[in-house]
Structure formats: C-alpha cells, structure tokens
Amino acid sequence: MKLRSLITSFLALAGLALVHCSSLADQCSKAAPTPGVTCDNEGLQCPYSIDQPNCDGTSTTIATSCFCTEAAWSCPAPVDPVDCPPATDDGGGGDDAAAE
C-alpha cells in the first residue's frame, strides 16, 4: 500500500514538472529574448545563441541563456577574438608596381 502511494506521489510530481517546463518553454517562445529589451517575468531564463567571431573571419554559434533581470533581458554578447595571428601575404601579388 505504501509503495502504491509513493509511486502515485512520484508520478504526480513528475507531471507537475513537465507542465512547469512546458510553461517555461511557452514563456520563452513568446518572450523572444533580445538584449536590453523589456521583459515582465523577473528571473526567467531562456535559451539564446550568439555568433562568436573567429580569427579566420568565420563565426561559431554558441548556445547560452538570457535572463530577465530588473525588467530587461540580460544576454551575453560576442567577444572579439584575441591573439589572432597577423595577416600574412597570400602570395597573390597585390600592388606589384610599387615594388619595381
């Protein structure tokens, strides 16, 4: 009898957790977090992605989160790459007239 009660309680809690998670997903999809834009659900955390620039001119998409803090979305920003090697001569010639 106690086992049945324990299982029933566990299933009820699992159901509430699923409803809560889907509710947060709905809130995040409606909120569409944008850095600095106002939000009304203090403490809400929603998925967000940034395109982080690389030294070679490409970028990498990084999954992160935004937080609703003090009525505005607070989201991380991309950081300029550091310690990139200096540009090298590609061997394409360029301004050959100046070398003559």
VENCOR-V439579 format. One record per residue. N is the residue number from 1. RES is the residue in one letter. SS is DSSP state (H for helix, E for strand, C for the rest). OMEGA is omega in degrees with one decimal (999 if undefined). D_LAST is the distance of its C-alpha to the last C-alpha in whole Angstrom. Layout:
# VENCOR-V439579
N,RES,SS,OMEGA,D_LAST
N,RES,SS,OMEGA,D_LAST
This chain:
# VENCOR-V439579
1,M,C,179.2,97
2,K,H,-179.7,94
3,L,H,178.7,92
4,R,H,179.0,92
5,S,H,179.2,92
6,L,H,179.0,89
7,I,H,178.6,87
8,T,H,178.8,88
9,S,H,179.8,86
10,F,H,179.7,83
11,L,H,178.1,83
12,A,H,178.5,83
13,L,H,178.0,81
14,A,H,177.6,78
15,G,H,177.5,79
16,L,H,179.0,78
17,A,H,178.8,75
18,L,H,178.2,74
19,V,H,-180.0,75
20,H,H,-179.6,73
21,C,H,179.6,70
22,S,H,177.0,70
23,S,H,177.6,71
24,L,H,178.3,68
25,A,H,177.4,66
26,D,H,179.9,67
27,Q,H,-178.9,66
28,C,H,-179.7,63
29,S,H,177.8,62
30,K,H,-175.2,64
31,A,H,-177.2,62
32,A,C,-174.1,58
33,P,C,175.1,57
34,T,C,-176.4,54
35,P,C,176.2,53
36,G,C,-179.3,55
37,V,C,-176.6,57
38,T,E,176.3,61
39,C,C,-175.0,63
40,D,C,179.8,67
41,N,C,-176.5,68
42,E,C,177.4,67
43,G,C,179.5,66
44,L,C,177.1,65
45,Q,E,-178.3,62
46,C,E,178.3,60
47,P,E,-177.8,57
48,Y,E,175.5,54
49,S,E,178.8,50
50,I,E,173.9,47
51,D,E,-177.8,43
52,Q,E,179.1,42
53,P,E,176.5,38
54,N,C,-179.3,36
55,C,C,-176.2,33
56,D,C,178.1,31
57,G,C,176.3,32
58,T,C,175.6,35
59,S,E,178.7,39
60,T,E,177.8,42
61,T,E,-178.7,45
62,I,E,177.3,48
63,A,E,-179.3,52
64,T,E,-179.3,53
65,S,E,169.7,56
66,C,E,178.9,57
67,F,E,172.3,60
68,C,E,-176.3,62
69,T,E,180.0,62
70,E,C,174.6,64
71,A,C,176.1,64
72,A,E,178.0,60
73,W,E,176.1,58
74,S,E,-175.1,56
75,C,E,176.8,53
76,P,C,178.8,50
77,A,C,175.9,47
78,P,C,180.0,44
79,V,C,176.8,42
80,D,C,179.6,38
81,P,C,178.7,37
82,V,C,178.9,36
83,D,C,175.6,34
84,C,C,177.6,32
85,P,C,179.4,29
86,P,C,178.2,26
87,A,C,179.9,23
88,T,C,177.0,21
89,D,C,-177.8,18
90,D,C,179.4,19
91,G,C,-176.4,17
92,G,C,176.8,16
93,G,C,-178.2,12
94,G,C,-177.4,13
95,D,C,-178.6,10
96,D,H,-177.4,7
97,A,H,-177.3,6
98,A,H,-177.8,6
99,A,H,-177.5,4
100,E,C,999,0
